Amino acid sequence: MPPLRLSLVTLGVADLTRAVAFYAALGLERRVKEATGAAFFDAGGVVLSLYPRTELAADAGVLAGRPGAFGGIALACNRTSRSEVDTTLIRAVAAGGRALRPAQPTFWGGYSGYVADPDGHPWEIAHNPGFPFDAAGRIVLPE
């Protein structure tokens, strides 16, 4: 059996149009534009999909829960520098996100802050000098 690979991350959203505008403003390229009732973005080797929150919960056979409540998961976007972290956080707030924690030095030697998308999904925006990027912009984990 091949190893488990993350292919899609689907976020349940209250307002699909608003969520699409937010992620497009952050520079993600929408694909499969003819799809109705869902949106798909190229997120650098992983697909970020957006789907109505109540429909996603029903599809998974779970209760939808309260929007904005912490669901035990945080998404992350690594950047090549501290200034890129700051710029990304500013851009996310300007696009309709909500600042959760300002960027600051971390105990692990990096720099990170948190922002929530319009539906409350937390994103860590980080610079980790121990996780360099390859030529395609993907993180290279050390051995």
N, CA, C and O atoms as a GROMACS GRO file, in nm:
protein
  572
    1MET      N    1   0.084  -0.118   0.000
    1MET     CA    2   0.000   0.000   0.000
    1MET      C    3   0.090   0.125   0.000
    1MET      O    4   0.188   0.130   0.074
    2PRO      N    5   0.056   0.225  -0.082
    2PRO     CA    6   0.137   0.347  -0.083
    2PRO      C    7   0.119   0.424   0.048
    2PRO      O    8   0.018   0.407   0.117
    3PRO      N    9   0.216   0.510   0.083
    3PRO     CA   10   0.204   0.587   0.207
    3PRO      C   11   0.089   0.688   0.199
    3PRO      O   12   0.050   0.733   0.091
    4LEU      N   13   0.038   0.722   0.314
    4LEU     CA   14  -0.067   0.824   0.324
    4LEU      C   15  -0.012   0.958   0.276
    4LEU      O   16   0.096   0.999   0.318
    5ARG      N   17  -0.086   1.025   0.190
    5ARG     CA   18  -0.046   1.157   0.141
    5ARG      C   19  -0.165   1.251   0.155
    5ARG      O   20  -0.279   1.215   0.125
    6LEU      N   21  -0.137   1.369   0.201
    6LEU     CA   22  -0.241   1.471   0.212
    6LEU      C   23  -0.265   1.527   0.072
    6LEU      O   24  -0.174   1.581   0.011
    7SER      N   25  -0.387   1.515   0.023
    7SER     CA   26  -0.419   1.564  -0.110
    7SER      C   27  -0.511   1.685  -0.108
    7SER      O   28  -0.493   1.778  -0.187
    8LEU      N   29  -0.608   1.684  -0.018
    8LEU     CA   30  -0.706   1.792  -0.009
    8LEU      C   31  -0.727   1.829   0.137
    8LEU      O   32  -0.727   1.742   0.225
    9VAL      N   33  -0.746   1.957   0.161
    9VAL     CA   34  -0.793   2.006   0.290
    9VAL      C   35  -0.923   2.079   0.257
    9VAL      O   36  -0.923   2.175   0.181
   10THR      N   37  -1.033   2.033   0.315
   10THR     CA   38  -1.163   2.096   0.289
   10THR      C   39  -1.206   2.173   0.412
   10THR      O   40  -1.212   2.118   0.523
   11LEU      N   41  -1.236   2.300   0.393
   11LEU     CA   42  -1.284   2.385   0.501
   11LEU      C   43  -1.434   2.406   0.485
   11LEU      O   44  -1.482   2.441   0.377
   12GLY      N   45  -1.507   2.385   0.593
   12GLY     CA   46  -1.649   2.416   0.593
   12GLY      C   47  -1.668   2.565   0.614
   12GLY      O   48  -1.615   2.622   0.708
   13VAL      N   49  -1.744   2.627   0.526
   13VAL     CA   50  -1.760   2.773   0.530
   13VAL      C   51  -1.908   2.811   0.534
   13VAL      O   52  -1.994   2.739   0.483
   14ALA      N   53  -1.936   2.925   0.595
   14ALA     CA   54  -2.074   2.974   0.604
   14ALA      C   55  -2.117   3.045   0.476
   14ALA      O   56  -2.233   3.036   0.436
   15ASP      N   57  -2.024   3.115   0.412
   15ASP     CA   58  -2.054   3.193   0.292
   15ASP      C   59  -1.946   3.162   0.189
   15ASP      O   60  -1.834   3.213   0.198
   16LEU      N   61  -1.980   3.080   0.092
   16LEU     CA   62  -1.882   3.034  -0.007
   16LEU      C   63  -1.822   3.151  -0.085
   16LEU      O   64  -1.701   3.154  -0.107
   17THR      N   65  -1.904   3.246  -0.126
   17THR     CA   66  -1.855   3.360  -0.204
   17THR      C   67  -1.753   3.440  -0.124
   17THR      O   68  -1.648   3.478  -0.176
   18ARG      N   69  -1.782   3.466   0.003
   18ARG     CA   70  -1.691   3.540   0.090
   18ARG      C   71  -1.559   3.464   0.109
   18ARG      O   72  -1.452   3.524   0.104
   19ALA      N   73  -1.569   3.334   0.130
   19ALA     CA   74  -1.449   3.252   0.151
   19ALA      C   75  -1.363   3.248   0.024
   19ALA      O   76  -1.241   3.256   0.033
   20VAL      N   77  -1.426   3.235  -0.091
   20VAL     CA   78  -1.352   3.235  -0.218
   20VAL      C   79  -1.277   3.367  -0.234
   20VAL      O   80  -1.160   3.368  -0.273
   21ALA      N   81  -1.344   3.478  -0.206
   21ALA     CA   82  -1.280   3.610  -0.218
   21ALA      C   83  -1.161   3.622  -0.124
   21ALA      O   84  -1.058   3.679  -0.162
   22PHE      N   85  -1.173   3.571  -0.002
   22PHE     CA   86  -1.064   3.578   0.095
   22PHE      C   87  -0.941   3.503   0.044
   22PHE      O   88  -0.831   3.560   0.043
   23TYR      N   89  -0.957   3.379   0.003
   23TYR     CA   90  -0.842   3.300  -0.041
   23TYR      C   91  -0.785   3.349  -0.173
   23TYR      O   92  -0.664   3.339  -0.196
   24ALA      N   93  -0.868   3.402  -0.260
   24ALA     CA   94  -0.818   3.461  -0.384
   24ALA      C   95  -0.735   3.585  -0.353
   24ALA      O   96  -0.633   3.610  -0.418
   25ALA      N   97  -0.778   3.664  -0.254
   25ALA     CA   98  -0.703   3.784  -0.215
   25ALA      C   99  -0.566   3.749  -0.157
   25ALA      O  100  -0.475   3.832  -0.159
   26LEU      N  101  -0.552   3.629  -0.105
   26LEU     CA  102  -0.423   3.585  -0.052
   26LEU      C  103  -0.335   3.521  -0.160
   26LEU      O  104  -0.224   3.474  -0.132
   27GLY      N  105  -0.384   3.520  -0.283
   27GLY     CA  106  -0.303   3.476  -0.395
   27GLY      C  107  -0.321   3.331  -0.438
   27GLY      O  108  -0.249   3.284  -0.526
   28LEU      N  109  -0.417   3.260  -0.379
   28LEU     CA  110  -0.440   3.124  -0.424
   28LEU      C  111  -0.515   3.126  -0.557
   28LEU      O  112  -0.604   3.209  -0.578
   29GLU      N  113  -0.478   3.035  -0.645
   29GLU     CA  114  -0.542   3.028  -0.777
   29GLU      C  115  -0.657   2.929  -0.774
   29GLU      O  116  -0.638   2.811  -0.745
   30ARG      N  117  -0.776   2.978  -0.805
   30ARG     CA  118  -0.894   2.891  -0.809
   30ARG      C  119  -0.891   2.808  -0.936
   30ARG      O  120  -0.860   2.857  -1.045
   31ARG      N  121  -0.922   2.681  -0.920
   31ARG     CA  122  -0.929   2.588  -1.033
   31ARG      C  123  -1.069   2.528  -1.036
   31ARG      O  124  -1.148   2.552  -0.945
   32VAL      N  125  -1.101   2.451  -1.137
   32VAL     CA  126  -1.232   2.385  -1.154
   32VAL      C  127  -1.343   2.488  -1.130
   32VAL      O  128  -1.436   2.465  -1.052
   33LYS      N  129  -1.331   2.600  -1.198
   33LYS     CA  130  -1.425   2.711  -1.175
   33LYS      C  131  -1.569   2.677  -1.209
   33LYS      O  132  -1.661   2.743  -1.162
   34GLU      N  133  -1.588   2.575  -1.292
   34GLU     CA  134  -1.726   2.536  -1.328
   34GLU      C  135  -1.796   2.460  -1.216
   34GLU      O  136  -1.917   2.439  -1.221
   35ALA      N  137  -1.721   2.418  -1.113
   35ALA     CA  138  -1.783   2.347  -1.000
   35ALA      C  139  -1.878   2.441  -0.927
   35ALA      O  140  -1.844   2.556  -0.900
   36THR      N  141  -1.996   2.392  -0.897
   36THR     CA  142  -2.092   2.474  -0.823
   36THR      C  143  -2.108   2.417  -0.682
   36THR      O  144  -2.105   2.295  -0.663
   37GLY      N  145  -2.123   2.505  -0.586
   37GLY     CA  146  -2.142   2.461  -0.448
   37GLY      C  147  -2.014   2.426  -0.376
   37GLY      O  148  -2.018   2.384  -0.260
   38ALA      N  149  -1.901   2.441  -0.442
   38ALA     CA  150  -1.770   2.415  -0.382
   38ALA      C  151  -1.667   2.495  -0.461
   38ALA      O  152  -1.691   2.536  -0.574
   39ALA      N  153  -1.552   2.516  -0.398
   39ALA     CA  154  -1.442   2.585  -0.467
   39ALA      C  155  -1.313   2.512  -0.438
   39ALA      O  156  -1.293   2.457  -0.329
   40PHE      N  157  -1.224   2.511  -0.537
   40PHE     CA  158  -1.098   2.438  -0.527
   40PHE      C  159  -0.984   2.531  -0.564
   40PHE      O  160  -0.989   2.600  -0.666
   41PHE      N  161  -0.880   2.533  -0.480
   41PHE     CA  162  -0.764   2.617  -0.503
   41PHE      C  163  -0.638   2.532  -0.507
   41PHE      O  164  -0.623   2.436  -0.430
   42ASP      N  165  -0.547   2.569  -0.597
   42ASP     CA  166  -0.415   2.506  -0.600
   42ASP      C  167  -0.336   2.568  -0.485
   42ASP      O  168  -0.310   2.688  -0.483
   43ALA      N  169  -0.298   2.484  -0.389
   43ALA     CA  170  -0.224   2.531  -0.272
   43ALA      C  171  -0.085   2.470  -0.269
   43ALA      O  172  -0.036   2.433  -0.162
   44GLY      N  173  -0.022   2.459  -0.383
   44GLY     CA  174   0.116   2.413  -0.389
   44GLY      C  175   0.135   2.266  -0.363
   44GLY      O  176   0.216   2.228  -0.278
   45GLY      N  177   0.064   2.182  -0.433
   45GLY     CA  178   0.077   2.038  -0.416
   45GLY      C  179  -0.033   1.977  -0.333
   45GLY      O  180  -0.047   1.855  -0.328
   46VAL      N  181  -0.110   2.059  -0.268
   46VAL     CA  182  -0.228   2.017  -0.191
   46VAL      C  183  -0.342   2.105  -0.240
   46VAL      O  184  -0.321   2.222  -0.272
   47VAL      N  185  -0.461   2.051  -0.245
   47VAL     CA  186  -0.578   2.128  -0.286
   47VAL      C  187  -0.647   2.181  -0.161
   47VAL      O  188  -0.673   2.106  -0.067
   48LEU      N  189  -0.677   2.311  -0.161
   48LEU     CA  190  -0.761   2.369  -0.057
   48LEU      C  191  -0.900   2.378  -0.116
   48LEU      O  192  -0.921   2.447  -0.217
   49SER      N  193  -0.995   2.309  -0.054
   49SER     CA  194  -1.132   2.315  -0.104
   49SER      C  195  -1.220   2.382   0.000
   49SER      O  196  -1.196   2.372   0.120
   50LEU      N  197  -1.322   2.449  -0.048
   50LEU     CA  198  -1.420   2.518   0.036
   50LEU      C  199  -1.556   2.459   0.006
   50LEU      O  200  -1.593   2.440  -0.110
   51TYR      N  201  -1.631   2.431   0.112
   51TYR     CA  202  -1.760   2.364   0.097
   51TYR      C  203  -1.852   2.415   0.208
   51TYR      O  204  -1.804   2.442   0.318
   52PRO      N  205  -1.982   2.428   0.182
   52PRO     CA  206  -2.071   2.476   0.288
   52PRO      C  207  -2.057   2.392   0.416
   52PRO      O  208  -2.060   2.269   0.412
   53ARG      N  209  -2.042   2.461   0.527
   53ARG     CA  210  -2.014   2.398   0.656
   53ARG      C  211  -2.115   2.290   0.695
   53ARG      O  212  -2.076   2.179   0.733
   54THR      N  213  -2.242   2.319   0.685
   54THR     CA  214  -2.343   2.222   0.726
   54THR      C  215  -2.344   2.100   0.634
   54THR      O  216  -2.366   1.988   0.679
   55GLU      N  217  -2.321   2.122   0.506
   55GLU     CA  218  -2.317   2.010   0.411
   55GLU      C  219  -2.193   1.923   0.433
   55GLU      O  220  -2.199   1.801   0.421
   56LEU      N  221  -2.081   1.987   0.466
   56LEU     CA  222  -1.959   1.911   0.494
   56LEU      C  223  -1.977   1.825   0.618
   56LEU      O  224  -1.936   1.709   0.620
   57ALA      N  225  -2.037   1.882   0.722
   57ALA     CA  226  -2.062   1.805   0.845
   57ALA      C  227  -2.154   1.687   0.817
   57ALA      O  228  -2.130   1.576   0.864
   58ALA      N  229  -2.260   1.711   0.741
   58ALA     CA  230  -2.353   1.603   0.708
   58ALA      C  231  -2.283   1.493   0.628
   58ALA      O  232  -2.306   1.375   0.651
   59ASP      N  233  -2.198   1.533   0.534
   59ASP     CA  234  -2.126   1.436   0.452
   59ASP      C  235  -2.035   1.349   0.539
   59ASP      O  236  -2.020   1.229   0.514
   60ALA      N  237  -1.974   1.408   0.641
   60ALA     CA  238  -1.884   1.335   0.730
   60ALA      C  239  -1.958   1.259   0.840
   60ALA      O  240  -1.899   1.178   0.911
   61GLY      N  241  -2.088   1.286   0.854
   61GLY     CA  242  -2.167   1.220   0.957
   61GLY      C  243  -2.142   1.273   1.096
   61GLY      O  244  -2.150   1.199   1.194
   62VAL      N  245  -2.111   1.405   1.105
   62VAL     CA  246  -2.087   1.469   1.235
   62VAL      C  247  -2.174   1.592   1.250
   62VAL      O  248  -2.234   1.638   1.152
   63LEU      N  249  -2.183   1.645   1.372
   63LEU     CA  250  -2.254   1.770   1.395
   63LEU      C  251  -2.166   1.886   1.350
   63LEU      O  252  -2.044   1.881   1.365
   64ALA      N  253  -2.228   1.989   1.296
   64ALA     CA  254  -2.152   2.102   1.240
   64ALA      C  255  -2.073   2.178   1.345
   64ALA      O  256  -1.967   2.231   1.313
   65GLY      N  257  -2.119   2.186   1.466
   65GLY     CA  258  -2.046   2.262   1.568
   65GLY      C  259  -2.063   2.411   1.549
   65GLY      O  260  -2.124   2.457   1.453
   66ARG      N  261  -2.009   2.484   1.643
   66ARG     CA  262  -2.023   2.630   1.642
   66ARG      C  263  -1.913   2.693   1.555
   66ARG      O  264  -1.795   2.668   1.580
   67PRO      N  265  -1.948   2.773   1.455
   67PRO     CA  266  -1.847   2.839   1.373
   67PRO      C  267  -1.754   2.923   1.460
   67PRO      O  268  -1.799   2.992   1.552
   68GLY      N  269  -1.626   2.917   1.431
   68GLY     CA  270  -1.528   2.996   1.506
   68GLY      C  271  -1.473   2.926   1.629
   68GLY      O  272  -1.372   2.970   1.683
   69ALA      N  273  -1.538   2.819   1.674
   69ALA     CA  274  -1.485   2.744   1.789
   69ALA      C  275  -1.364   2.664   1.743
   69ALA      O  276  -1.359   2.617   1.629
   70PHE      N  277  -1.267   2.648   1.832
   70PHE     CA  278  -1.147   2.574   1.793
   70PHE      C  279  -1.182   2.428   1.772
   70PHE      O  280  -1.239   2.364   1.861
   71GLY      N  281  -1.148   2.375   1.656
   71GLY     CA  282  -1.180   2.237   1.622
   71GLY      C  283  -1.063   2.142   1.635
   71GLY      O  284  -1.070   2.029   1.588
   72GLY      N  285  -0.954   2.188   1.700
   72GLY     CA  286  -0.840   2.099   1.720
   72GLY      C  287  -0.746   2.091   1.603
   72GLY      O  288  -0.664   1.999   1.596
   73ILE      N  289  -0.754   2.185   1.510
   73ILE     CA  290  -0.665   2.185   1.394
   73ILE      C  291  -0.629   2.328   1.358
   73ILE      O  292  -0.712   2.419   1.367
   74ALA      N  293  -0.505   2.347   1.319
   74ALA     CA  294  -0.461   2.476   1.266
   74ALA      C  295  -0.390   2.449   1.135
   74ALA      O  296  -0.310   2.355   1.124
   75LEU      N  297  -0.418   2.529   1.039
   75LEU     CA  298  -0.349   2.521   0.910
   75LEU      C  299  -0.224   2.608   0.920
   75LEU      O  300  -0.216   2.696   1.006
   76ALA      N  301  -0.128   2.586   0.836
   76ALA     CA  302  -0.006   2.665   0.843
   76ALA      C  303   0.047   2.697   0.704
   76ALA      O  304   0.032   2.620   0.609
   77CYS      N  305   0.108   2.813   0.696
   77CYS     CA  306   0.176   2.858   0.575
   77CYS      C  307   0.314   2.905   0.618
   77CYS      O  308   0.326   3.002   0.694
   78ASN      N  309   0.418   2.839   0.571
   78ASN     CA  310   0.554   2.881   0.603
   78ASN      C  311   0.601   2.981   0.499
   78ASN      O  312   0.567   2.972   0.381
   79ARG      N  313   0.680   3.076   0.546
   79ARG     CA  314   0.737   3.180   0.462
   79ARG      C  315   0.888   3.180   0.473
   79ARG      O  316   0.944   3.122   0.567
   80THR      N  317   0.954   3.243   0.377
   80THR     CA  318   1.100   3.239   0.374
   80THR      C  319   1.166   3.342   0.465
   80THR      O  320   1.288   3.338   0.485
   81SER      N  321   1.088   3.435   0.522
   81SER     CA  322   1.147   3.538   0.607
   81SER      C  323   1.043   3.592   0.705
   81SER      O  324   0.923   3.572   0.688
   82ARG      N  325   1.093   3.660   0.806
   82ARG     CA  326   1.003   3.725   0.903
   82ARG      C  327   0.919   3.832   0.835
   82ARG      O  328   0.800   3.846   0.865
   83SER      N  329   0.979   3.906   0.744
   83SER     CA  330   0.902   4.013   0.677
   83SER      C  331   0.788   3.954   0.594
   83SER      O  332   0.682   4.016   0.583
   84GLU      N  333   0.809   3.836   0.534
   84GLU     CA  334   0.699   3.772   0.460
   84GLU      C  335   0.588   3.727   0.554
   84GLU      O  336   0.471   3.731   0.517
   85VAL      N  337   0.623   3.686   0.675
   85VAL     CA  338   0.522   3.650   0.775
   85VAL      C  339   0.437   3.773   0.805
   85VAL      O  340   0.314   3.767   0.801
   86ASP      N  341   0.504   3.884   0.836
   86ASP     CA  342   0.431   4.008   0.869
   86ASP      C  343   0.341   4.052   0.754
   86ASP      O  344   0.225   4.089   0.776
   87THR      N  345   0.394   4.050   0.632
   87THR     CA  346   0.316   4.092   0.515
   87THR      C  347   0.195   4.002   0.493
   87THR      O  348   0.087   4.050   0.462
   88THR      N  349   0.212   3.871   0.511
   88THR     CA  350   0.101   3.777   0.492
   88THR      C  351  -0.007   3.800   0.596
   88THR      O  352  -0.125   3.798   0.563
   89LEU      N  353   0.030   3.822   0.721
   89LEU     CA  354  -0.069   3.849   0.826
   89LEU      C  355  -0.147   3.977   0.796
   89LEU      O  356  -0.269   3.981   0.811
   90ILE      N  357  -0.077   4.080   0.755
   90ILE     CA  358  -0.143   4.207   0.722
   90ILE      C  359  -0.239   4.188   0.605
   90ILE      O  360  -0.352   4.237   0.608
   91ARG      N  361  -0.195   4.116   0.502
   91ARG     CA  362  -0.279   4.092   0.385
   91ARG      C  363  -0.404   4.011   0.422
   91ARG      O  364  -0.513   4.039   0.373
   92ALA      N  365  -0.387   3.911   0.509
   92ALA     CA  366  -0.501   3.827   0.550
   92ALA      C  367  -0.605   3.909   0.626
   92ALA      O  368  -0.724   3.892   0.604
   93VAL      N  369  -0.561   3.996   0.713
   93VAL     CA  370  -0.655   4.081   0.787
   93VAL      C  371  -0.724   4.179   0.691
   93VAL      O  372  -0.845   4.200   0.701
   94ALA      N  373  -0.649   4.236   0.599
   94ALA     CA  374  -0.708   4.328   0.501
   94ALA      C  375  -0.811   4.259   0.413
   94ALA      O  376  -0.904   4.323   0.364
   95ALA      N  377  -0.795   4.128   0.391
   95ALA     CA  378  -0.887   4.051   0.306
   95ALA      C  379  -1.010   4.001   0.383
   95ALA      O  380  -1.095   3.935   0.325
   96GLY      N  381  -1.019   4.032   0.511
   96GLY     CA  382  -1.137   3.990   0.589
   96GLY      C  383  -1.107   3.891   0.700
   96GLY      O  384  -1.199   3.846   0.768
   97GLY      N  385  -0.980   3.857   0.719
   97GLY     CA  386  -0.943   3.767   0.828
   97GLY      C  387  -0.941   3.842   0.961
   97GLY      O  388  -0.956   3.964   0.966
   98ARG      N  389  -0.922   3.766   1.069
   98ARG     CA  390  -0.918   3.825   1.204
   98ARG      C  391  -0.786   3.787   1.269
   98ARG      O  392  -0.752   3.669   1.279
   99ALA      N  393  -0.712   3.888   1.313
   99ALA     CA  394  -0.585   3.863   1.380
   99ALA      C  395  -0.610   3.787   1.509
   99ALA      O  396  -0.697   3.825   1.588
  100LEU      N  397  -0.536   3.679   1.530
  100LEU     CA  398  -0.548   3.601   1.653
  100LEU      C  399  -0.429   3.623   1.746
  100LEU      O  400  -0.447   3.643   1.866
  101ARG      N  401  -0.309   3.620   1.691
  101ARG     CA  402  -0.188   3.644   1.770
  101ARG      C  403  -0.085   3.710   1.680
  101ARG      O  404  -0.056   3.659   1.572
  102PRO      N  405  -0.030   3.824   1.723
  102PRO     CA  406   0.070   3.889   1.638
  102PRO      C  407   0.195   3.802   1.623
  102PRO      O  408   0.224   3.717   1.707
  103ALA      N  409   0.266   3.824   1.516
  103ALA     CA  410   0.390   3.749   1.493
  103ALA      C  411   0.491   3.784   1.600
  103ALA      O  412   0.504   3.899   1.643
  104GLN      N  413   0.563   3.682   1.643
  104GLN     CA  414   0.665   3.700   1.746
  104GLN      C  415   0.766   3.586   1.737
  104GLN      O  416   0.737   3.481   1.679
  105PRO      N  417   0.885   3.607   1.794
  105PRO     CA  418   0.982   3.498   1.796
  105PRO      C  419   0.926   3.378   1.873
  105PRO      O  420   0.850   3.395   1.969
  106THR      N  421   0.963   3.258   1.831
  106THR     CA  422   0.912   3.136   1.894
  106THR      C  423   1.021   3.065   1.974
  106THR      O  424   1.140   3.093   1.958
  107PHE      N  425   0.980   2.975   2.060
  107PHE     CA  426   1.075   2.898   2.141
  107PHE      C  427   1.160   2.805   2.055
  107PHE      O  428   1.268   2.764   2.098
  108TRP      N  429   1.114   2.771   1.933
  108TRP     CA  430   1.188   2.680   1.846
  108TRP      C  431   1.279   2.753   1.747
  108TRP      O  432   1.331   2.692   1.654
  109GLY      N  433   1.297   2.884   1.768
  109GLY     CA  434   1.391   2.959   1.685
  109GLY      C  435   1.333   3.023   1.562
  109GLY      O  436   1.406   3.078   1.480
  110GLY      N  437   1.204   3.016   1.546
  110GLY     CA  438   1.138   3.076   1.430
  110GLY      C  439   1.064   3.202   1.466
  110GLY      O  440   1.096   3.270   1.564
  111TYR      N  441   0.964   3.232   1.387
  111TYR     CA  442   0.884   3.354   1.402
  111TYR      C  443   0.747   3.322   1.347
  111TYR      O  444   0.736   3.277   1.233
  112SER      N  445   0.641   3.343   1.425
  112SER     CA  446   0.508   3.309   1.375
  112SER      C  447   0.400   3.390   1.442
  112SER      O  448   0.416   3.444   1.551
  113GLY      N  449   0.287   3.398   1.371
  113GLY     CA  450   0.166   3.462   1.422
  113GLY      C  451   0.046   3.386   1.368
  113GLY      O  452   0.060   3.299   1.282
  114TYR      N  453  -0.072   3.419   1.419
  114TYR     CA  454  -0.194   3.350   1.378
  114TYR      C  455  -0.299   3.449   1.330
  114TYR      O  456  -0.312   3.560   1.382
  115VAL      N  457  -0.374   3.405   1.230
  115VAL     CA  458  -0.488   3.478   1.178
  115VAL      C  459  -0.598   3.376   1.150
  115VAL      O  460  -0.570   3.262   1.114
  116ALA      N  461  -0.724   3.417   1.168
  116ALA     CA  462  -0.837   3.331   1.135
  116ALA      C  463  -0.897   3.379   1.004
  116ALA      O  464  -0.907   3.499   0.979
  117ASP      N  465  -0.939   3.283   0.920
  117ASP     CA  466  -1.010   3.321   0.798
  117ASP      C  467  -1.150   3.369   0.837
  117ASP      O  468  -1.184   3.363   0.956
  118PRO      N  469  -1.231   3.415   0.743
  118PRO     CA  470  -1.364   3.467   0.779
  118PRO      C  471  -1.456   3.367   0.851
  118PRO      O  472  -1.554   3.408   0.913
  119ASP      N  473  -1.426   3.238   0.842
  119ASP     CA  474  -1.507   3.137   0.911
  119ASP      C  475  -1.444   3.090   1.041
  119ASP      O  476  -1.494   2.997   1.105
  120GLY      N  477  -1.335   3.153   1.080
  120GLY     CA  478  -1.271   3.121   1.207
  120GLY      C  479  -1.166   3.013   1.203
  120GLY      O  480  -1.114   2.974   1.307
  121HIS      N  481  -1.132   2.961   1.083
  121HIS     CA  482  -1.028   2.859   1.072
  121HIS      C  483  -0.892   2.924   1.099
  121HIS      O  484  -0.852   3.016   1.027
  122PRO      N  485  -0.819   2.879   1.202
  122PRO     CA  486  -0.691   2.943   1.234
  122PRO      C  487  -0.579   2.901   1.139
  122PRO      O  488  -0.565   2.784   1.104
  123TRP      N  489  -0.501   3.000   1.099
  123TRP     CA  490  -0.383   2.979   1.016
  123TRP      C  491  -0.261   3.030   1.092
  123TRP      O  492  -0.260   3.144   1.138
  124GLU      N  493  -0.160   2.946   1.104
  124GLU     CA  494  -0.032   2.992   1.155
  124GLU      C  495   0.050   3.036   1.034
  124GLU      O  496   0.063   2.962   0.937
  125ILE      N  497   0.104   3.156   1.041
  125ILE     CA  498   0.194   3.205   0.936
  125ILE      C  499   0.332   3.210   1.001
  125ILE      O  500   0.352   3.282   1.099
  126ALA      N  501   0.425   3.132   0.947
  126ALA     CA  502   0.551   3.113   1.017
  126ALA      C  503   0.672   3.119   0.926
  126ALA      O  504   0.665   3.092   0.806
  127HIS      N  505   0.783   3.156   0.988
  127HIS     CA  506   0.915   3.142   0.927
  127HIS      C  507   0.993   3.046   1.017
  127HIS      O  508   1.013   3.074   1.135
  128ASN      N  509   1.036   2.933   0.960
  128ASN     CA  510   1.112   2.835   1.036
  128ASN      C  511   1.245   2.817   0.964
  128ASN      O  512   1.250   2.752   0.860
  129PRO      N  513   1.354   2.872   1.018
  129PRO     CA  514   1.482   2.861   0.951
  129PRO      C  515   1.532   2.716   0.940
  129PRO      O  516   1.623   2.689   0.861
  130GLY      N  517   1.475   2.625   1.017
  130GLY     CA  518   1.514   2.484   1.011
  130GLY      C  519   1.441   2.405   0.904
  130GLY      O  520   1.474   2.289   0.879
  131PHE      N  521   1.341   2.466   0.839
  131PHE     CA  522   1.265   2.402   0.733
  131PHE      C  523   1.284   2.482   0.604
  131PHE      O  524   1.199   2.566   0.572
  132PRO      N  525   1.391   2.459   0.531
  132PRO     CA  526   1.414   2.534   0.407
  132PRO      C  527   1.316   2.491   0.298
  132PRO      O  528   1.243   2.393   0.312
  133PHE      N  529   1.315   2.566   0.190
  133PHE     CA  530   1.230   2.536   0.075
  133PHE      C  531   1.314   2.483  -0.040
  133PHE      O  532   1.430   2.521  -0.057
  134ASP      N  533   1.255   2.392  -0.121
  134ASP     CA  534   1.323   2.346  -0.241
  134ASP      C  535   1.293   2.443  -0.355
  134ASP      O  536   1.226   2.545  -0.335
  135ALA      N  537   1.342   2.412  -0.474
  135ALA     CA  538   1.324   2.500  -0.590
  135ALA      C  539   1.177   2.518  -0.627
  135ALA      O  540   1.141   2.620  -0.686
  136ALA      N  541   1.092   2.422  -0.593
  136ALA     CA  542   0.949   2.431  -0.624
  136ALA      C  543   0.870   2.502  -0.514
  136ALA      O  544   0.748   2.516  -0.524
  137GLY      N  545   0.940   2.546  -0.407
  137GLY     CA  546   0.871   2.617  -0.300
  137GLY      C  547   0.810   2.527  -0.193
  137GLY      O  548   0.729   2.573  -0.113
  138ARG      N  549   0.849   2.399  -0.191
  138ARG     CA  550   0.798   2.306  -0.091
  138ARG      C  551   0.897   2.296   0.025
  138ARG      O  552   1.018   2.308   0.006
  139ILE      N  553   0.844   2.275   0.144
  139ILE     CA  554   0.929   2.259   0.262
  139ILE      C  555   1.011   2.131   0.251
  139ILE      O  556   0.962   2.026   0.209
  140VAL      N  557   1.137   2.143   0.290
  140VAL     CA  558   1.226   2.028   0.297
  140VAL      C  559   1.248   1.998   0.445
  140VAL      O  560   1.310   2.077   0.516
  141LEU      N  561   1.196   1.884   0.491
  141LEU     CA  562   1.216   1.848   0.630
  141LEU      C  563   1.353   1.785   0.649
  141LEU      O  564   1.395   1.702   0.569
  142PRO      N  565   1.423   1.824   0.755
  142PRO     CA  566   1.554   1.760   0.780
  142PRO      C  567   1.534   1.614   0.819
  142PRO      O  568   1.427   1.574   0.865
  143GLU      N  569   1.638   1.534   0.800
  143GLU     CA  570   1.633   1.392   0.835
  143GLU      C  571   1.610   1.372   0.982
  143GLU      O  572   1.602   1.259   1.030
   0.00000   0.00000   0.00000
